[in-house]
Each structure stands twice: as structure tokens, then as C-alpha cells.
Amino acid sequence: MPQSQRKRVNNANVLSVIMGGGAGTRLYPLTHERAKPAVPLAGKYRLVDIPISNCINSGLRRMYLLTQFNSASLHRHISQSYNFDHFSGGFVELLAAEQTPTTQTWYEGTADAVRKNLIHFLNNDFDYIVILSGDQLYRMDLREIVEQHIDSGAEVSIATLPVDRKPAKSLGIMQMDDSNRITRFVEKPKEDEVLDSLKIDPAWHEKLEIDRVGEDLFLASMGIYVFNRETLIELLDNEHTDFGKHIIPGAIETHKVYSYVFQGYWEDIGTIASFFEANLDSAADLPKFDFYNMEAPIFTRPRFLPASKINGAQIDHAVISDGCIINHAKVSNSLIGIRTLIGDNSSLNRVITFGADYFESEESIRAAEEEGRPRIGIGKNCWIQNAIIDKNARIGNNVVISPEGKDKDVDHELYYIRDGIVVIPKSGVIPDGTRI
């Protein structure tokens, strides 16, 4: 339908709900002391900034964020980052799992989390509710999926993405008719025969604006849903706990469920490996996700930090965040978080540093040295590769950190290895001369 004929979204009739996720075990140890949506991203952001920014850029300014694990730092980030004026009616409200007269249990799945908070949602006037994931990297104008939802007469709409065969086996795969109505859903199809039966008809590639010629493609659920208000109430009137496993497959049989086909970049960054690569990609010549797109900026907490200072360092394909001091070091293919200090003659390749929450004073540096601890940051003469250095970590002088020659997954008192990547935990201490 031409844009001039489309029904425009009344943003005042749309409510957004962002799923904060569970314990974040796949991102451990980054989630040891913080909720998954609060994990730092691209030097100065948090994962939760992505869905919130997508909502703000789409004019959807009433948002609830559901979480239950380690929510203190997430609550602090939300309260310091997103303050709407009294006249806009906008808000970002965090809803942690709570005991009530009717339930004493934590969220048991995505649908269960929404069901337990319906009492809060229904206090708002809305016709449509958008449900988003809190651990995905993408940029989407959410008005488009809501507009298609209205135009098609859908009761439920699901954002879908064309993917090739390998990722299709670990995602929920949809099949739709020529009106985009979903007729079939298979969760993580492993058998090739089943997968082949779900292929997108090559004749549809032009209609769907797919330009990947010769590939077998499948429509994967992005975990982004639009529900009519009454439809959501109806579909949650049961004990089913998860949208992808229970609610959506059942709704396809009983309700009008439609696919909104998305063609942009999308990455589920729920594992250490995917998180690591998505972050490092921001330092590429042409990153897949463009943080420099000011037509739809990514918002975060405003900080009053000085510009970074480079004292003779060699920098090659790196993102340097605010407030860093990098001395005569070498940094390549890396992402350097806020307030990171890197000492002389250190070399970092494929490294993500989360930086620090504060600048140390001379007094605190002396006190740490008297206790035998390095200062916060990375010391002199260090060699680090394929590693994530979490917030406020103290890396001493003459330290070597690399996963080379080690098992893919290791738990050590000083560090972890996940997916072949060394992770130095938050506030971790690596003494002078340590070789990892």
C-alpha cells in the first residue's frame, strides 16, 4: 500500500515491553554482578540502550523493562539515562519480579513475565503492545511493523528475518502464505528434511526484496511481537510460560498471525562469542551496525568525561571511548571502554575493555600499591589478545593474556575462558608478571 494511503500509527495507542531476559548464563561471567540488559556495549552503551533507542526513534515513549536478576545496576542506568519531561507522557519503567497475593514465583519465561505484569500494563490506555528482546543488536523503525499489523488486520504480528541454513537450526522458523499470514512454525528444526520444507520460495525473493541469489533462505523469528490488547489478554489466559515455544505456535492455529519481514542487520548477542564479535565489528571500516547514524541515534547515559588522550600510541582499527589515557602502546582491532588506562609498551589485539566506573585518585593508587594490587587499567609491557576486560579490572605490568593453547571453556580463580575468549571479571586483579 502506498505510504499516503497507509493508516498512520497513533503512538499514544502503543505500549512497549522490553524483555530483560533470565540469569544470562550464556553471557556469564559478564552477568555475574549485572543483569543481561546492563552489560556494556560498544564502549559507552549498554545492551538495553538498543531496544529503548529503537522505541524512542519510532516515537514510542511508553516503555516497561522486565527483569529479575541483578537489577541494581540496570535500575541505576535507566534512572540516570532516560528522563522524559512531564508533558510528553513518556517513561521507561523497570518492573522486577515481585511476590503478590496471586504469585510467589519468579518469571518462568517470556509469556509468564508479561502475564505477571499485565496488571501494570492494563493501567495504560493502548490498543497495541510491542514486545521486544533486550539482548539483540539491530535498528528498526517499529512504526512500520505496527502499521503493517493494522493494515493487515492482524491480531499478532511477528518480525522475521531471512537467514541461511546454519543459523536456521537454532531459531524459530516460520512459513507464510502470499498475504504474509503465518501458516506454520517450527522451533529450532534440526532435521534437513523438515528444514527443506520451510524454505522461502525463490519466486518470493523479489517480493520480499531479498537480493541473496542462489541461497536457501528461511524466515526466522526475531523475538519481536505486536499484539492487539484484547488478543494478548486472551492468549495469556492459561499457564503457558513462553511466547516462542507455546503462545505463538498455538496462536497460529486460532488467530490471525502475520509476518513482518525485516531486511536490515540483526544479531542475537546472547553468547560470549556473538557478543565479542559484534563489539569488535564496530571497529571495522564498514561496521554492520552503524553507531554513527544520527538519523536514528543510540541513546545512553550522558557523561561529563574529558576527551581521550593518546600519548604516542599506535592505533589501528579501534574504537576509543571517552576519558581514556593510552600511552606508548599498540592497540589494534579493539574496542576500548570509558576511562581505560593503557600503560607503555603494551600490545592489545582483538580486545574489548569495559573501562572503569571512576578515575582513581593518587591516594587510592598508592593505597592499592601498598596492598600489592595494580592500579585500575592495563599496566606496562602487557601482551593481550582475544580477551574481554570487564569494568574496574586491575591488570599489572608484564602480563600476558591469551586463550592460545588452552581449552575452549575454563574456570580459574583469576579469569574465565568462554568460547575461546579470555574474560577477566569485573574488579578482577591480575598481578604483575602473570601469564594466562
PEKA-V117753 format. One record per helix or strand. SS is the DSSP state (helix for helix, strand for strand). FROM is the first residue (numbers start at 1). LEN is the number of residues. If there is no record, write none. Layout:
# PEKA-V117753
((SS FROM LEN) (SS FROM LEN))
This chain:
# PEKA-V117753
((helix 3 3) (helix 11 3) (strand 14 6) (helix 25 3) (helix 36 3) (strand 40 2) (strand 45 2) (helix 48 10) (strand 62 6) (helix 72 10) (strand 91 6) (strand 100 1) (strand 103 1) (helix 110 7) (helix 118 4) (strand 128 6) (strand 136 3) (helix 142 11) (strand 156 8) (helix 165 4) (strand 172 5) (strand 181 7) (helix 192 5) (helix 202 3) (strand 218 11) (helix 229 7) (helix 243 12) (strand 257 6) (strand 266 3) (helix 272 10) (helix 294 3) (strand 309 2) (strand 314 7) (strand 325 2) (strand 330 7) (strand 341 2) (strand 347 7) (helix 362 9) (strand 377 2) (strand 383 7) (strand 394 2) (strand 400 2) (strand 410 2) (strand 416 3) (strand 421 4) (strand 429 2) (strand 435 1))
